[in-house]
């Protein structure tokens, strides 16, 4: 049996993975990063690529190289309780709490918000009802039709996005070098870009999607665990290379189009979705912008369907006998519909504390999975490292919500805490303690 995938097969799996990853956040956050970073775009973009492309790639690699059967298996190496709690938190975050509602909210912002006028809330409710009605329909009937739609929508979306990016790059409003950085991008562009990558949710998604790639590789005839791992890594590289290219071009367009929305950029309610809509109308006019918005909506809808299916299957496995798959799908679609009507800016705002808590745990778990073979995936090492990371993640949560008594003390003790990286040293110490105890044992 052939244990090596052809270039065409790797490209197909990489394209599938790209389609699963690429949703609303992958459009809106690089664009707004470019507008705010301006002259400091190279440093900010490097930080973004680490957390929005590099770490998601490591997440897929971690599932493959650790030879785990998905997130439940990998997180179970810490403890059964951690397995259940972390998996629930992760899937709720990339599912009905933030990622799925954001797909609908971003689609509405890009496509219809400018035409809604005074009846914004009513239009958004109607749009979300149609959006999630279609999402639930396909989620309850996963079939070849959905695959065919996906094969059409991804190329169509990339074509329209490519045309818009090309137009903006050929006829820029200004140069990135002429844009003065703002906010955290003035003095800490790298760390600001690094933390902006959290908002894409892709590192969390990498842990969830790794098993999907492994199953696809196995279906193509690769059965040996070592070869499965290698081909999983190759497919991940294909996907994240394309993702990185789009991030870089989108961020550059965001900077070069700064003049189109300079006065609105400081508004807390102004998001990358609003910026994307402004740029689309500038280069395509209302008709072209509407066509692009339809394509974005369908692409986000496909992503939402995939997430509803993934979350429903996972929760059915986590809680056997509680609810059937169809009931989970209805529950998640309904919850996403309600949350999407808070609006894109509110969803982004509400997600920040959760992401700053979960991301350190996800990154540390990914690294443990990647290098676990060097310490035999010993549970002692997993527990000490994740325990220290968990304590540091709580401190990160306090920093984001502004709990000053804790923030002041932690800032004096923890290195890199003010940059949102206060978890690095505690996790390293926990790993060292775990290794020493494992060696003694």
Secondary structure, DSSP 8 states (H G I E B T S, - for coil): ---S--HHHHHHHHHHHHHHH-SHHHHHHHHHHHHHHGGGHHHHHHHHHIIIIIHHHHHHHHHHHTT-SSHHHHHTTT-HHHHHHHHHHHHHIIIIITHHHHHHHHHHHHHTHHHHGGGHHHHHHHHHHHHHHHHHHHHHT-SHHHHHHHHHHHHHHHHHHHHHHHHHHHT-SS-GGGS---GGGTT-HHHHHHHHGGGG-HHHHHHHHHHHHHHHHHHTT--SHHHHHHHHHHHHHHHHHHHHHHHHHHHHHHHHTGGGSGGGTT-TT--HHHHHHHHHHHHHHHHHHHHHHHHHHHHHHHHHHHHHHHHHHHHHHHTTTTS-HHHHHHHHHHHHHHHHTT-HHHHHHHHHHHHHHHHHHHHHHHHHHHHGGGGTT-HHHHHHHHHHHHHHHHHHHHHHHT-HHHHHHHHHHSTTGGGT-THHHHHHHHHHHHHHHHHH-
